[in-house]
Amino acid sequence: MKSAKMSLVVGQAYKKFLDNLEKPIEFGKARQMKEPNYTKLRELIRTPKFMGNQTFKAFAERAEDIGISMNAYNMVHEGFWDIYWMKPF
């Protein structure tokens, strides 16, 4: 069974990061990413000013104001990226 594609807006810093890897990764294609690149990517996706989606940026900046702890927000947000990038556990 095929599922619908999910769209997610990312910032220019994300694409630039992928393009500047030793082995560049085509935008929209995922593969396992090794350290230290994955840690650098996590820092990038955790930083609100680099987020391309204004809603996620607002959540990242004001999660506590709407009743979501920053730890919970980061766990869910980064967990999504762990799954997308096939992060081994």
N, C-alpha and C positions, 0 to 999 in steps of 0.2 A: 504494500500500500504506500502510495506516495503522499507526502505531506506538503502543504503550501510553504513557499519560501518566506523567511522572515527578513524584513528589511530593518537595518539599524544604521543610523547616521553616525559616522565617526569623524573626528577632526583631522585636519591636514597633517598634524604631527604623527598620527597613526600611520598614514600612508607613507610619509617620509621615512619613518622608522623602518617599515617593511622594505622600502626601496633601498635603504642604506645598509642592510644586513650584508654580511660577507657573501651569502647566497641569498639574493633578494627573493622575496615571496610575492607572487602575483596577488594583487588586491582582490579579495573575495575568495581566495583559495587558502585553505588551512592545512597545516601539517604540524607534526610535533616540533616544538621549538625548545632548544637546549639552553642551559644556563651558560653564561650570565645574561643572554638575550631575553629570556623569559622574565627575569627579575626586572630588567630595564623596561620591558613592555608593561608589566604590572604597575610600575611607578608612573608610566605615561597614562594608562587608563584610569588610574586613581586620582589624577590631578584634574580638578574641574576646568581649569583654563584650557586644557587640551581636548575637552569633550566637544564633539560636533553637534550633539543633541542638547538643545537648551533645557529640556525637561530633566534629563539625567544630570545635567550640570546643576540645575536648581535643587534636585534631590541630594546631590553630593555636597552642596554648600549648606543646605538647610534641613537635612534629615531630622536632626534633633527637634527643630521647631515644629515639625508635623508629627512628632511622636515616634520616629524610627531612630533607634540608636545608630550612631555612625558605624559601630562594629557590625551590626546586623546588615546595614546597607552595603558596606564594603564586602561582607561575606557573600551576599547574594550577587552583587555586581561582578566581583572577581570570580565567583564560582561559575558564572555564565562563561566568562572568558577561559577559565580552566577547561571547561567542557569543549568550547569551540576550538581551542588550540590543543586538545587531546593531551592535557597535562597528565603525566603519569603520577600516581599517588603512592 
